[in-house]
Every structure is written in C-alpha cells, then in structure tokens.
C-alpha cells in the first residue's frame, strides 16, 4: 500500500522539497510571533503582578499606619449658659459617658448639668460650718474625683463625686452622688483658726491609706495634715485621726499647691514664677529641697499634674507651656528639671485639664484658644481659636472623646474630640525620649504595664538595632563558612563528593526554623554558657588547626599525598575537626579553673561585660545555620558556572589553582556571590522564630555579642496577637512591619544595582 502523506517527499525528489513553501513559512512565522507575543505579555504581566503585589503590601501597611500622622480634631456641638452664673467656677468636669458636666463653684457647691443642653440635673452644697465661708478649693488627681474646700475658720471638707448607673427599661440613667470620705463634719486643719487661703488634697497610695491635705493660711503658714479614718463595724461610726505639721515657710507668696500621689513631695508655686519643692516623706521632718524658676521670668498662671502625679505642666502669662518632673542626680538627690516645652499659645494660660489615662492635656488661654498637647511625644496636636472671648475653664472626658470649655461670660461649649494616637511622633519613635522616672533621655520599647497611668514607650530604635544586630552576627558566622565552602565545593572538590555535600547542605534549608530556635534556646544557650572556653576555642583555634593541617599536608611526601584522590582532602578534616572539638569541650572546665577563677561568665561580669544566656552569639550560630544553605547554594552555582575556558586559560598561563580562584573565578562569580550574600542578609533580617526563641527578647540598644536583643519581626510576632485592633500599639506594630519591608526593599535594591555593576565590570572576562 502506497503512503501518500504530504509530509514525505516523493521518490526521486531533491531535499529542497522538504522545506515548507512560502505560505507555510509565513504561517509558521506568524505562529511563532503569536507565541512570542503571548510569552512577552505573560512575562510582562507576571512582572507587573509582582510589582503590584509589593505595592499593595506597601499601600495596606501605610493605610494602617497613616492615622498616626493625623493630629487632633475638635468639632463644636452645642453652646449654652453655665447653670450657676452667680458664682465663680473653680473647676469644670465632664463624666465618662459625656452626658453630665460638673461645675464646682466658689460658694462650696457642686452643680451637675446636662452636658449637651446645660439643664441643671442636681446640686449638692458642701457642709460649710456656721459662720464660715469658702476661701479655697483644691482637687486631687482628676481620676480620683476628689476635691477639698477650705474655710475661713481653718477647717476643710473633703468631697468625692460619683455616679450611680442604672438601666430602667434598658435605658442608661446616670445618677450623680456626693460622698464625704472623711465624714460630713469639717476637719480642723489649722488649730489657730486662720482662713485657709490655698488648699490641696491627695489620697494616700501606701501604708494604711488615707488622705493628705496641704494648706496655706491667711497669715502665710504652710500646713500638712495626714488624715486616716476607721469605721466601727458594729455601729458604723467613723473615727477620724489626724496629725498636722507646720512646714518650713514658703519663700514668697504662694499661689498654688500640688501634692503628688506618693505623698513624698509637695510643690508650692508662688507669684514670681518660682516653684518650691518640699520633701515631705517624713512630715515631722519636712524640708525645703529646691526653689526653681519654671516661668522663665514670667508669672505662672496655671499648673497641673499629668495623670500619675509625676510630671507637672506649667503655663505662663506669656502662653508658654513646659513639662517638669523630679530627676535623681549622681548623689541620689532629686531635683525638679524641665523636660520639654510645647508650642506657645501667645496668651496667658488660664486652665489645664489633664487626660485621665494618658500623658496628654488640654489647655485654654485668655485669647480664646484651645490647645491639645501630649507630653511623651512632645506633640501639639491642635492649637486654634475656638472663642472670641477669654476662656476660663476646660474639661475632657475620661475616654478622651468629648470636651467642654467655659468663657468669661459663663458660656459653655460642648465639642466632640478625635485624638486617637497622640503619643506617637517621629521624635518619640526614632529619637531619645525623656520618660518619667528616668535620669536621661533614652531609647525604650515598653508597650504595656500594670498601672493605668503608664507612659507608653514606643521607640523603634531598639527593635531596629536588634534586627541589624541579629543579622550582623548571623552573617558574620555564615558568610565565611558558606562562601568558602561554596568555592571549595565548586572548584576543588571531586564531583562524586560534591554530589553528596551540595544536596546535603541545600536540604538544611528545609529544616523548620522553629526547630533551630528550639534547639538554640533550650540546648545551645545552656551549653555555650557552660563551655565558654570551648566555644572561643572553636572560633579562634579551629581555623588555626585547619591551616596547620593544610601546611603539614603540603609538606608530606608525594607518595603519601597521592594515596588520597584529588578533591577528597576535605574528608580527612572531618575526624580531625570532631577530635579537636571533643578535646576543647573536655578541657573547657579546666581552662575556666586555670584562667578565669572557675567561671568565665563571672569573669565577664567582673570586668563589666554583661552576659545573658540567650544572646547575640547564640542567635548568630543558630541563625547562621539557617542562612548558610541560602548563601552556599547561590554562591556555589555562581562559582561552578564560571566558564571553563577562563580557568583553563589561567592555568595554562602558569597560574596556580588558588591564583586562578583569586584572579579569575572570584571576580567572574562576584555578582552571584554578592547576590547570595544579600539573599542571606534578607533572610536573616526577616527571621522570626529563631530570634524569638533564642534572644531573650530584651529591647536594648547595643552590639554586645553577649547580650540579647529584640528584632522587628519577633516583636510583631509576640505583641500583635495581644494588642487591640486600631490602637496606637497596633498601628506601631504595622509601622514596624513597614520599616522591615522598606529595609529589605532598600537593601535588595542597592544589592541589585551593585550586582549589575559588577556584572558589567567583569563581563569582558
């Protein structure tokens, strides 16, 4: 049967008939062009897809971080007249639910009113003694809801407002209450019966509890009363015990008193802008410690403690605002120091309202301006004119979402407030910050604490330094081993041995990093601590031993060396390394006894070097093992693919194998080796589990190899599951992720630029 297929030439025809005709060639060309175009578009689309994915990640992270950059927003809602216009308002407050305002007056009354309409809800009159009048008012830390009224007969009453919340018919009802923690009977502060011109009150935070009242009498005496109460369980009678001490005289005419919560310190502000600091930790031996000018030559018109009663904010008649707190010096003595200043209002500060749970505060002035400031971040988040008249009082709700302010004509304005992330700023995130209780500005990451008045510390510098520190020591350990191993494996090792070594090292990359971290934290860290001399012997003496072996091997007779096939010399090193390591470990305790008094770790401590069990050395070793496969694999491929004619030409011209490696192989393979190093660095920067389990997670700023660290990635892994979504802490963690992504992106971009330049430079070889 004859085959008539058109693909087979007929017998006797020339081979030219095998070529496709013109039309078929055109069809094939169009087909190839379509395939090339599809491939080109597919590759282009994939490339743009990668760029789009990376851009999407950046956009999403920035979306979560963007609210940090936003300042405060104030939206006025209602305006009305204060309920009691016939009296002077000495304090204005706003309840947690922003439904009730509180007006304390100079007549000894507390007026509760609707915060949206100004309609009076309830009024409480203090039990003023017969024949006496109110001469002073003072309040404790705002969150305690405690106030004190001083009377013209030397007595005082301490009152506390509260709210009873009920839900009749599933509707919230807030019922104001007024209680008297020291009883309704006024407490005698001055036995001489002089009027109390100034008064301050604070609840004791130590010992058996109680209340302290400081007062300045009309004749200028400074008194401190410590008051405790005891309630009879059977009769319910309240027994009041008090002790009153006269403190050293105030050098000037006092204008305001401030008692801190510890009851160790009393601050007296006079009419010249001077603050006098008294140590009252032992009231009977109270002493004037320091007098300092906090007004800069101007009169101080307002002063308040921030939450926690550690920092004091002073406002002057020139509109200047500054924060001060006690700092301990080298002689263990405390002194009041200025920590930071805020944007000036340009007009006399009339009232300062601290936030209840954060280190922020709201300020009003005589020009009708409202300012919102935050201490830790030194931010002025809002400073605008909100009234045409001078403002006298301002109040902020406990949840920082509502405001009230009062002008000199008795008009109150209620406003909504947005101020979600005031504690975050560029300075607070990247520069040193002077935190409360610290002797100097520092880099600190401390995102949570057990106290409500905690000052959040969100410095990213310790985390960034920790990330670079971990990557640096990991690369310091991994680079020499990986690159040297890659060169030897690709150029010197026999193919049969290379076929075993290369896959064995590459398969290490599949080892879960959580296993490496587990071994590093629970086995390697204690082992290194117990065998420090052996570890240093590995790093210092092991290379010397290997060089000595190479030298001895090169001096052996050729008959002996020729018994080992070329490329198998490395196999001889394995038992020698194991033997040397065993000897080092066995001799380690004796070395500690001979040279380090029995403990090398204690010797480090004695010479001033801190040693933590989980430290950068452990991370460098553990993470180095995770990075070695990446660097080794890419570098080995780069060396192995160096054209053979280059190396053979070098050897033919008389160069030795090592001269060929240094002069030909390494320059030619340098772009690939550099890429390997950068890939390893990126791997080390982004590592999470090893640093999480082997570093101790202490956010410190140093490059001490014997101390731990906390990295950006480990910090995100530890804290993100515990933080509230949308909180400042939450957004700072996203900022840390953005910093980590930007760091790796910049490093990889620079690495690619350098790689391309190296490739162009050595492309003519």
Secondary structure, DSSP 8 states (H G I E B T S, - for coil): -----TTS--TT--GGGGS--HHHHHHHHHHHHHHHHHHHHHHHHHHHHHHHHHHHHHHHHHHHHHGGG---EEEEEEEEE-S-TTS-EEEEEE-TTSSEEEEEETTSEEEEEETTT--EEEEEE----TT--EEEEEE--GGGTEEEEEETTSEEEEEEEEEEEEEETTEEEEEEEEE-TT-SS-EE--TT---EEEEEEEE--STT--EEEEEEETTS-EEEEEEEEEE-TTT--EEEEEEEEEE---SS-EEEEEE-TTSSEEEEEETTSEEEEEE-SSGGG-EEEEEEE-STTS-EEEEEE-TTS--EEEEETT--EEEEEEEE-TTS-EEEEEEEEE---SS-EEEEEE-SSSSEEEEEETTSEEEEEETTTTEEEEEEE--SS-EEEEEE-TTSSEEEEEETTSEEEEEEEE-S-TT--HHHHHS-B--TT-SS-B--EE---SSTT---EE-SHHHHHHHHHHHHHHHHHHHHHHHHHHHIIIIIS-HHHHHHHHHHHHHGGGS-HHHHHHHIIIIIHHHHHHTHHHHHHHHHHHHHHHHHHHHHHHHS-HHHHTTS-TT-HHHHHHHHHHHHHHHHHHHHHHHHHHHSTT-HHHHHHHTT----SS-HHHHHHHHHHHHHHHHHHHHHHHHHTS-HHHHHHHHHTT--HHHHIIIIIHHHHHHHHHHHHHHHHHHHHH--HHHHHHSB--------TTS-B--HHHHHHHHGGGS-TTSHHHHHHHHHHHHHHHHHHHHHHHHHHHHHHHHHHTTT-
